[in-house]
Amino acid sequence: MQTAFINSPLGITKIVGDENGISIISILAEGEVSNKIPKELKEAVTQLQEYFEGKRTDFSFKLNPKGTEFQQKVWQGLLEIPFGKTMSYLDLSKKLGDVKAIRAVASANGKNPLWIVIPCHRVIGTDGSLTGYAGGLWRKKWLLEHENPTNQQSLF
């Protein structure tokens, strides 16, 4: 497995993967940026940088997240939430076929190993609140605003 660290507006981003795809993308509070990016990670690094620059709305590099069958099912459901849109945990549970699995869905969402790429930040509370986010709610808010910027200027 190869590892690289890049700078992002939300902190240092750790990327781990190999020729089979990217397995981990996570945010760190601090760290050192890599001087050299391994060839297996270059496409992921480029696409993440384009995302943060506002030039990319989806990712096309190969993913290889590790998780249970249920987690994989939830993560696949997350991949289907369109850029700039949100979905509640309840709606995601319904979409996956079991409204009673809401807690399990939320747990799998929280174990998502591919920050931003599998867009767990697009899942919100039924009442529209920004609930639960491993990277901190301020990052979730930033990501949602980045993906759906308001065109209206603030009056204040």
ChimeraX attribute file (.defattr): number of C-alpha atoms within 10 A of each C-alpha:
attribute: neighborCount
match mode: 1-to-1
recipient: residues
	/A:1	12
	/A:2	14
	/A:3	17
	/A:4	21
	/A:5	22
	/A:6	19
	/A:7	17
	/A:8	13
	/A:9	12
	/A:10	16
	/A:11	15
	/A:12	19
	/A:13	23
	/A:14	22
	/A:15	23
	/A:16	21
	/A:17	22
	/A:18	17
	/A:19	12
	/A:20	11
	/A:21	17
	/A:22	25
	/A:23	17
	/A:24	19
	/A:25	24
	/A:26	18
	/A:27	22
	/A:28	14
	/A:29	9
	/A:30	10
	/A:31	14
	/A:32	12
	/A:33	14
	/A:34	13
	/A:35	9
	/A:36	9
	/A:37	17
	/A:38	17
	/A:39	11
	/A:40	18
	/A:41	20
	/A:42	15
	/A:43	17
	/A:44	23
	/A:45	20
	/A:46	11
	/A:47	19
	/A:48	23
	/A:49	17
	/A:50	15
	/A:51	18
	/A:52	16
	/A:53	12
	/A:54	11
	/A:55	11
	/A:56	14
	/A:57	15
	/A:58	16
	/A:59	16
	/A:60	9
	/A:61	16
	/A:62	15
	/A:63	18
	/A:64	17
	/A:65	19
	/A:66	14
	/A:67	14
	/A:68	10
	/A:69	9
	/A:70	12
	/A:71	20
	/A:72	16
	/A:73	14
	/A:74	24
	/A:75	23
	/A:76	14
	/A:77	19
	/A:78	22
	/A:79	15
	/A:80	10
	/A:81	17
	/A:82	13
	/A:83	15
	/A:84	14
	/A:85	11
	/A:86	18
	/A:87	18
	/A:88	20
	/A:89	23
	/A:90	21
	/A:91	17
	/A:92	22
	/A:93	20
	/A:94	14
	/A:95	12
	/A:96	16
	/A:97	10
	/A:98	13
	/A:99	15
	/A:100	11
	/A:101	16
	/A:102	18
	/A:103	13
	/A:104	15
	/A:105	24
	/A:106	19
	/A:107	14
	/A:108	20
	/A:109	25
	/A:110	16
	/A:111	15
	/A:112	25
	/A:113	21
	/A:114	23
	/A:115	19
	/A:116	19
	/A:117	23
	/A:118	24
	/A:119	22
	/A:120	28
	/A:121	27
	/A:122	24
	/A:123	27
	/A:124	21
	/A:125	15
	/A:126	13
	/A:127	8
	/A:128	11
	/A:129	10
	/A:130	18
	/A:131	16
	/A:132	17
	/A:133	17
	/A:134	16
	/A:135	16
	/A:136	10
	/A:137	14
	/A:138	11
	/A:139	17
	/A:140	23
	/A:141	15
	/A:142	15
	/A:143	20
	/A:144	18
	/A:145	12
	/A:146	15
	/A:147	18
	/A:148	12
	/A:149	11
	/A:150	9
	/A:151	6
	/A:152	6
	/A:153	6
	/A:154	6
	/A:155	4
	/A:156	3
